[in-house]
């Protein structure tokens, strides 16, 4: 692998600039170059090639992929994963846009990874969605064009569309060509050869939206009975942003599944790998059982749990890929929060329930009076494991957008680092540097509450080892790995390609006012509102995406109130948490527990816990008028 070494040239002025709460910065500190870090990915061609290609004849060719769906996109079970969803139930498709070359013609090529039904119904194709008036129920739409696909090879079917049937005219550049597949797989009829096996044989698909003359799929929709858009600025995940899906009355469909959808423009074979990775994510490593019904025992994975473990499956802590939750004080043991240990020879690097059950015993409370007189009660959880430990509590984090964060170039992140506050703005973000567990090379830390993991693969392997006691080639036990590298890759791909939802109500005046306040207060100094991914990630769909994760990926001193009990100098340092998806926390997880130990029950509480480098911004929020504060919160909850 070609290796490039990046050197961080420190930005800022010389002398006179001080760390928040510390003494003046020496000029030589600002002149120093940081230690070298090796980029995670070398530049080169992607695994799949370009998503959009303009041929010499002017035709735009777009490739994408999808999975089967149990219902249409605005119906109740649409977002769910039915039994055997991981078995031969993905497909690749290609859009050949001849409108860009001056014709009124679009060809769609559908290529399932399993044989279509031979004697049952023909795979059908519906295009140009027609939306009915609001209040007519979840099925208040039809498609203006309903037809069938023509099979031209065993696993290749085609359809050519020559008119915009929704508006009864030729297709023109800028049209939103929305379409879906009606899927019938081998085995639908008893006489079909090459039956797909167990599970259903007939399905629906996403409604895919293609902007004619542009290329690539888009989340754009003009569904007047649901959520419009999203506008460009609301597409937090760039080209991977998934569309708003709502019933006719505007209520989100399957809101608990909001973090469970694969990214738009996911390429083949990544779609199938991610589905197989999702199966592993939902598999219990003691019994091999799946967390969702109607799925077979994964006997190959049974018996791999332990000997020490915090949970039995990935999905047990990251329910619906969301944040962890805390039980009531004095109740059941804590399940989706772990204690990272420091300098404890008896229990290693993480406490497991087999060693000492962890319980939330009480909250320490204090009150903050806001500028308008409102009183907010802050609660700090107190955990007990029956003994004194140097520990750092870590709540399970939401999982969306990890692949996009992984794809940001090191140079982009390092350019924002200013460890000694040489620019004098009171913010001294520090880049975490971590040894790659495979190569031993020094890389940029990206993932985890303290940015201690260099890649999604590193994060997944570490969680398997620490939380489940399942070994991999990265973290073997006695030289042996229980999970194969292929399965580790499947889990990694699933994590890399979980889609980001768009911002809601982005054009609401109150939300727009909140966005202005977010910038003017200085929140964007750490929660960076926009960045560009690099061009060297192996996955083409993650490259060159303009995204809005609201993080600089750096460590910041958040003050003594947020320090953990590790006893380490960096106890109060935390990686800036991404904010995309924060407004879906209650819908996905059922309750709100923000910050590293779940202490904040709302976005406002999380802000009020900010100290250290963020204290000036926190104090400004405290002093805001009620209207301004509500606008700021509305903006954050729209993300």
Steps between C-alpha positions, in 0.01 A plus 500: 500500500630839399559709812493872526619673816324819604658759721278739689628853464361684799283798417483825694692794630824497694504579870247665727218251435390301802325172560161536665566472870878472450804718453631668187601288208871501424592598142690175448182304574329665206799438277520127569396243244286216629620140481438332167178308443442251220178549302243225540452456126740538211379681188397274216200360315190406699372144539198559276591776259309824446129519586419741219661489156427719200564297187651651184151503345370721782304230681532517881534158663430460874549180700339429837360216706212421732340245728156348502233676706191343659270788399491822299709784638215686673351195668556368849751218448703670230809570714507159667710199412293188437610144565803379298566857380871415471454204263519597131263792543702790364532623143700730278347738250624737232336814361591602144389861459463580129319827575838654576595411142192667351250211495189435709609160623621336823596133521499326837689169533414280802742225607395294807758273662240218499298369208165670441185290498459303175139380524364750748424870434749698296716751687323831451603862483315810616605857422395864531336504844169686532419633847146543624362764739601503864289297740421212264708248693843351442414372152392835354721464196523303177748470218411648164699232318445135597661229292731201502870447449622305200737217587800507264726259696453269801566781748461811285169673438442833323243775455517805273286802589440761230257749658437681825169326565434712808475814284421339162797646315853411390760455772717804557816582692421577864204262530488280811463152355371292791453126459481172686521130427235238573719201580416134451786260571549137401278277709191718482352226283562143607623416150771766504854364469775634731263594780639764733420274796339605827313824554270709283541507123314821411608845610503870426800731478587855595358775288822609336525860384721603214548859389503492122811648341697504827580137583494316830207438730354790696290525818300779331122456517201719427263293713254773600329269749818431696839664556634698206857515387744479655660818374869478418618638835288244687674201338729439794653187348557648155415254224449226759213683673188285512161654409233613744243222520162592649137395503252724324446695824873579529571253782837325446467137391665260745681778692690249714663375178631845402865400559462155342486589131794451266641806331363630173727424202644192673675296234496128425632273652510723809122479541508122540807509726324755721188283526713204602680730745166604645422135565822473701417824682168349614640155582545377856847354531389254768202332330537623141145633516388812315344792688215522247248219442476272198874468454696177533756422767847603386656183635845591369512791747358319803730438795745783426394724787734570787649385727440856625246722326272799556228389263411219259459688171588834341132593472441446873688822582446689174124442477388608151857634456420776746642630825505303821255558782524492879271314742333665796730548802506198724348281235636249252872486416621743236502333157596752231780678686841356589782603729837539332768431763843654542785339693291216640691174479213294644234587243693603191388785275124463544273383780268209417188394695655160577760688703278762661149607390479873427201691638373855486447578869393866494527837330684799640295805408556870468294782356581758238295819471475632146489865403120508482461337840437143385663246730654185352601206717817322392559141608834320521470120521689323776594141416609231740680174431559411863858623502710808432624518141680746274235490231345685209129430433420468129143490371428318173507754216276536197654338194391692190748670269812320621622425149482867407701598808754236408526647149600851612864564409752526784613834363147641536481399866855598588461845344243578772720381787641775723618323814664807651230748388749684285225698330378627838132414451472295820458169315791258510392187317754219516538223244509156658780275376461124529706200399328293235441161670585316178803688365625686808513822298397827660164610364237760575247389762143543376248285686394455860430754772873571522581441130698189592420298184657569162235345274155346493662156479708578811189620684302187407780260595558676831129487589484130413793432729420732792120478507432148373824313558503399131852490354614607155829502314546857628446400862563123522513286814793262523565574134152387391210694350139386542343735245635468148646796315216472248242535777693787656490669161123446476445666836733783401318567172168511686641762736654700215180524296226580751320795346461848648155654511449853372439797723130553561322835461818663371311794347283570805577861608550392861749231396680743270528747789644221715761426233610863505530493878697173489758673279507836679534348848805306385365143522631432150854553624499133605175368352619587149191537283641384167793304364603305191601136497818405317553307180694198624248290694461157334123555471412730214170599664689653795733713291473876437183543704409838642366404841383669820595278795547788748835379631864593450608147612737657755538469876398798712529579869139515623580603856494324838124439507532265203824335609486124553651315796791353307754706693676582174608848383259476207201408721306809387584462129234365264470471125245744361186290464332506157155659520337354189207289613485652851140610440393138438636373833167466677329345197775240455597423860178580683672747734778758491836437667773725359870548585747227587318372808142571390450779754324747268130438446469770235706704258476798735635297793790382285587861418483603866755232593755650259803653670867553432549622144122508449414701814471838319250348256312332786479830689366675191224241470411549868459873438281465186141613497240226509413547131863484391574198717196315363613581146845356571350183646258469207796513263693231688193277524447535126833328434 
